[in-house]
Amino acid sequence: MSSTTVTPARSGFSFAEYFTCLNGIVWREALRFLHQRERFVSALVRPLVWLFIFAAGFRQVLGISIIPPYETYIPYEAYIAPGLMAMIQLFNGMQSSLSMVYDREMGNMRTLLVSPLPRWYLLFCKLLAGTAVSLLQVYAFLLIAWFWDIAPPPIGDLTVLPALVLSGLMLGALGMLISSGIKQLENFAGVMNFVIFPMFFASSALYPLWRVQEGSPVLYYVCQFNPFTHAVELIRFALYGQTNWISLAVVGGCTAAFMIGAIYAYDPSRGLVRRGPGGGET
């Protein structure tokens, strides 16, 4: 008489399996970043041009008064440094979302999204990988800026890290949400021009909001409702060991909202990404 052993079905995944997935996605993004060296160079050239050329021309025009978190007058270059750090993350978030559009066109997205792991976790891993790449770019920028005497307090390099992680997640989630509605790679550049530049210029990255209010009260309120403004202010305060609680709440709330929207949009049964005739993502 033979006996059979019934193995109970597993429910869920172990921590090791989740970590293996995270490690694979982060490692793939890191390899892509290392192989695209021009991406790293362009990520640094863009803010450095603003820092050394734009700041030199507008130093005398845009004087900065004593405003929090600063306790004394500061050079204009020191004021725009947090905004340029956020700009690096903004462009990196959009660059990462561009890679998702490319992967979807080439069919690589199918390999990722058909994994048995939860789709929200896969997208979150992709978001963490993009944020990690942006942190490398930001700290490389801070190192170069240090040679031009643009340096926050020594502790600021550490206290700004949580703010950079949160702002990177928010901007990456925004790019991921936008990429879900873009069907062709050719359409991406046009869409980004309507996202990146309005967000950057309608913020406190280049000029304090009290100066904006003097020139245009309407634009002042637009800047106040711009999530990028609060990302900049969160980084600015964190560089000096302080916390802007309003900006922290706005950035945290926007991160959650954008991520939930991206998860919904990448769900083929409900969102903007639909299954094609062959079962792939479209």
C-alpha positions as CSV (number, residue, x, y, z in Angstrom):
1,M,0.0,0.0,0.0
2,S,1.6,3.2,-1.1
3,S,1.3,6.5,0.6
4,T,1.4,9.9,-1.0
5,T,2.6,13.1,0.7
6,V,0.7,16.2,-0.1
7,T,2.8,19.4,0.1
8,P,0.8,22.3,1.2
9,A,0.6,25.2,-1.3
10,R,2.8,28.2,-0.6
11,S,1.1,31.5,0.0
12,G,3.1,34.6,-0.7
13,F,6.9,35.1,-1.1
14,S,9.7,35.0,1.3
15,F,11.8,38.0,2.3
16,A,14.8,36.5,0.4
17,E,12.7,36.3,-2.8
18,Y,11.6,39.9,-2.5
19,F,15.2,41.0,-1.9
20,T,16.4,39.0,-4.9
21,C,13.9,40.9,-7.1
22,L,14.9,44.2,-5.6
23,N,18.6,43.4,-6.1
24,G,18.1,42.3,-9.7
25,I,16.2,45.5,-10.7
26,V,18.6,47.8,-8.9
27,W,21.6,46.0,-10.4
28,R,20.1,46.2,-13.9
29,E,19.5,50.0,-13.5
30,A,23.0,50.5,-12.2
31,L,24.6,48.6,-15.1
32,R,22.5,50.6,-17.6
33,F,23.7,53.8,-15.9
34,L,27.4,52.7,-16.0
35,H,27.2,51.8,-19.6
36,Q,25.6,55.1,-20.5
37,R,28.4,57.4,-19.4
38,E,27.1,60.3,-21.4
39,R,24.0,60.2,-19.2
40,F,26.1,60.8,-16.1
41,V,28.0,63.6,-17.8
42,S,24.9,65.4,-19.1
43,A,23.3,65.1,-15.7
44,L,26.2,67.1,-14.2
45,V,26.8,69.5,-17.1
46,R,23.2,70.8,-17.0
47,P,23.3,72.1,-13.3
48,L,26.9,73.2,-13.6
49,V,26.1,75.4,-16.5
50,W,23.3,77.0,-14.4
51,L,25.7,77.3,-11.4
52,F,28.7,78.9,-13.1
53,I,27.2,80.8,-16.0
54,F,23.6,81.7,-15.0
55,A,24.6,82.5,-11.4
56,A,27.5,84.7,-12.5
57,G,25.2,86.8,-14.7
58,F,22.4,87.1,-12.2
59,R,24.3,87.4,-9.0
60,Q,23.9,91.2,-8.8
61,V,20.3,91.2,-10.2
62,L,18.8,88.7,-7.9
63,G,20.0,89.6,-4.5
64,I,19.0,87.2,-1.7
65,S,17.8,88.6,1.7
66,I,18.0,86.7,4.9
67,I,15.3,84.0,4.7
68,P,15.0,80.7,6.4
69,P,16.9,78.4,6.7
70,Y,19.7,80.9,6.2
71,E,20.9,83.0,9.2
72,T,22.9,85.5,7.2
73,Y,23.3,86.8,3.6
74,I,24.4,84.2,1.2
75,P,25.8,84.3,-2.4
76,Y,23.3,83.6,-5.1
77,E,25.2,80.4,-6.0
78,A,24.5,79.0,-2.6
79,Y,20.8,79.8,-2.9
80,I,20.3,78.0,-6.2
81,A,22.4,74.9,-5.2
82,P,19.4,73.0,-3.6
83,G,17.3,73.8,-6.7
84,L,19.9,72.4,-9.0
85,M,20.1,69.3,-6.8
86,A,16.4,68.9,-7.2
87,M,16.7,69.6,-11.0
88,I,19.1,66.6,-11.3
89,Q,16.5,64.4,-9.7
90,L,13.8,65.8,-11.9
91,F,15.6,65.1,-15.1
92,N,16.7,61.7,-13.8
93,G,13.1,60.8,-12.9
94,M,12.0,61.6,-16.4
95,Q,15.0,59.8,-17.9
96,S,14.1,56.7,-15.9
97,S,10.5,56.9,-17.1
98,L,11.8,57.3,-20.7
99,S,13.6,54.0,-20.3
100,M,10.3,52.4,-19.3
101,V,8.7,53.7,-22.5
102,Y,11.7,52.3,-24.5
103,D,11.5,48.9,-22.7
104,R,7.8,48.7,-23.4
105,E,8.4,49.3,-27.1
106,M,11.2,46.8,-27.2
107,G,9.2,44.2,-25.3
108,N,11.5,44.1,-22.2
109,M,8.7,45.5,-20.1
110,R,6.8,42.3,-20.5
111,T,9.5,40.3,-18.8
112,L,9.3,42.5,-15.7
113,L,5.6,42.9,-15.4
114,V,4.6,39.3,-15.9
115,S,6.6,38.3,-12.9
116,P,4.6,36.4,-10.2
117,L,5.6,39.1,-7.7
118,P,3.1,41.9,-7.0
119,R,3.2,44.5,-9.7
120,W,3.2,47.3,-7.2
121,Y,6.4,45.9,-5.7
122,L,8.1,45.6,-9.1
123,L,7.3,49.2,-9.9
124,F,8.5,50.3,-6.5
125,C,11.8,48.5,-7.0
126,K,12.1,50.3,-10.3
127,L,11.5,53.5,-8.5
128,L,14.0,52.8,-5.9
129,A,16.6,51.9,-8.5
130,G,16.1,55.2,-10.3
131,T,16.3,57.1,-7.0
132,A,19.6,55.4,-6.1
133,V,21.1,56.5,-9.4
134,S,19.9,60.1,-8.8
135,L,21.6,60.2,-5.4
136,L,25.0,59.3,-7.1
137,Q,24.5,62.2,-9.5
138,V,23.5,64.7,-6.7
139,Y,26.5,63.9,-4.5
140,A,28.8,64.1,-7.5
141,F,27.4,67.6,-8.1
142,L,27.9,68.6,-4.5
143,L,31.5,67.4,-4.7
144,I,32.2,69.6,-7.7
145,A,30.3,72.6,-6.2
146,W,32.5,72.3,-3.1
147,F,35.6,73.4,-5.1
148,W,33.7,76.6,-5.8
149,D,33.2,77.2,-2.1
150,I,29.5,76.2,-2.2
151,A,29.3,74.0,0.8
152,P,26.6,73.6,3.4
153,P,27.5,72.8,7.0
154,P,29.4,69.5,7.3
155,I,26.5,67.7,8.8
156,G,24.3,68.8,5.9
157,D,25.7,66.2,3.6
158,L,24.1,63.6,5.9
159,T,20.9,65.3,6.9
160,V,20.0,66.0,3.3
161,L,20.0,62.3,2.4
162,P,16.5,61.5,3.6
163,A,15.1,64.6,1.8
164,L,16.9,63.5,-1.4
165,V,15.5,60.0,-1.1
166,L,11.9,61.3,-0.6
167,S,12.1,64.0,-3.4
168,G,13.7,61.4,-5.7
169,L,10.8,59.0,-5.1
170,M,8.3,61.7,-5.7
171,L,9.8,62.9,-9.0
172,G,10.4,59.3,-10.1
173,A,6.8,58.3,-9.4
174,L,5.6,61.3,-11.3
175,G,7.7,60.3,-14.3
176,M,6.4,56.7,-14.0
177,L,2.9,57.9,-13.9
178,I,3.4,60.1,-17.1
179,S,5.2,57.2,-18.9
180,S,2.1,55.0,-18.4
181,G,0.2,57.2,-20.8
182,I,2.8,57.5,-23.5
183,K,2.4,54.9,-26.3
184,Q,5.4,55.9,-28.5
185,L,8.9,56.9,-27.7
186,E,8.7,59.8,-30.2
187,N,6.0,61.5,-28.1
188,F,8.0,61.5,-24.9
189,A,10.2,64.6,-25.7
190,G,7.1,66.8,-26.4
191,V,5.4,65.7,-23.2
192,M,8.5,66.3,-21.1
193,N,8.8,69.9,-22.3
194,F,5.3,70.5,-20.8
195,V,6.4,69.0,-17.5
196,I,10.1,69.6,-16.7
197,F,10.4,73.2,-17.6
198,P,7.2,74.6,-16.1
199,M,7.9,72.6,-12.9
200,F,11.4,73.9,-12.7
201,F,10.9,77.6,-13.6
202,A,7.6,77.9,-11.6
203,S,9.3,77.1,-8.3
204,S,11.8,78.5,-5.8
205,A,14.7,76.8,-7.4
206,L,16.2,80.0,-9.0
207,Y,14.6,82.8,-7.0
208,P,12.9,83.2,-3.7
209,L,9.1,83.2,-3.7
210,W,8.8,86.6,-2.1
211,R,10.4,88.1,-5.3
212,V,7.9,86.1,-7.4
213,Q,5.1,87.5,-5.3
214,E,6.3,91.1,-6.0
215,G,6.3,90.6,-9.7
216,S,3.2,88.3,-10.1
217,P,0.9,87.3,-7.3
218,V,-0.8,84.7,-9.6
219,L,2.5,83.1,-10.4
220,Y,3.3,83.1,-6.7
221,Y,0.3,80.9,-6.0
222,V,1.2,78.6,-8.9
223,C,4.7,78.2,-7.4
224,Q,3.1,77.4,-4.0
225,F,1.0,74.6,-5.5
226,N,4.0,73.2,-7.5
227,P,5.2,70.0,-5.8
228,F,8.7,70.7,-7.1
229,T,8.8,73.9,-5.0
230,H,8.3,71.9,-1.9
231,A,10.9,69.3,-3.0
232,V,13.4,72.2,-3.4
233,E,12.5,73.7,0.0
234,L,12.7,70.3,1.7
235,I,16.3,69.8,0.3
236,R,17.2,73.4,1.2
237,F,16.2,73.1,4.8
238,A,17.7,69.6,5.2
239,L,21.1,70.9,3.9
240,Y,21.2,73.1,7.0
241,G,19.9,70.4,9.5
242,Q,16.4,71.7,9.6
243,T,13.0,70.4,8.5
244,N,10.3,72.2,6.6
245,W,7.3,70.4,7.8
246,I,4.9,71.8,5.2
247,S,7.2,70.7,2.4
248,L,7.7,67.3,4.0
249,A,3.9,66.8,4.1
250,V,3.4,67.9,0.5
251,V,6.3,65.8,-0.9
252,G,5.2,62.8,1.1
253,G,1.6,63.1,0.0
254,C,2.5,63.7,-3.6
255,T,4.9,60.7,-3.5
256,A,2.0,58.4,-2.3
257,A,-0.5,59.9,-4.8
258,F,1.9,59.6,-7.8
259,M,2.9,56.1,-6.9
260,I,-0.7,54.9,-6.4
261,G,-1.6,56.5,-9.7
262,A,1.3,54.7,-11.5
263,I,0.4,51.4,-10.0
264,Y,-3.2,51.8,-11.1
265,A,-2.1,53.0,-14.6
266,Y,0.2,50.0,-15.1
267,D,-2.5,47.6,-14.2
268,P,-3.7,46.3,-17.6
269,S,-7.2,45.5,-16.3
270,R,-7.9,49.0,-15.0
271,G,-5.2,51.5,-16.0
272,L,-3.8,53.2,-19.1
273,V,-1.5,50.3,-20.0
274,R,-3.6,47.7,-21.9
275,R,-2.8,44.2,-23.1
276,G,-2.2,43.9,-26.8
277,P,-3.3,41.1,-29.1
278,G,-0.2,39.0,-28.2
279,G,-0.6,39.4,-24.5
280,G,2.1,42.1,-24.1
281,E,1.9,45.6,-22.7
282,T,0.8,48.4,-25.0
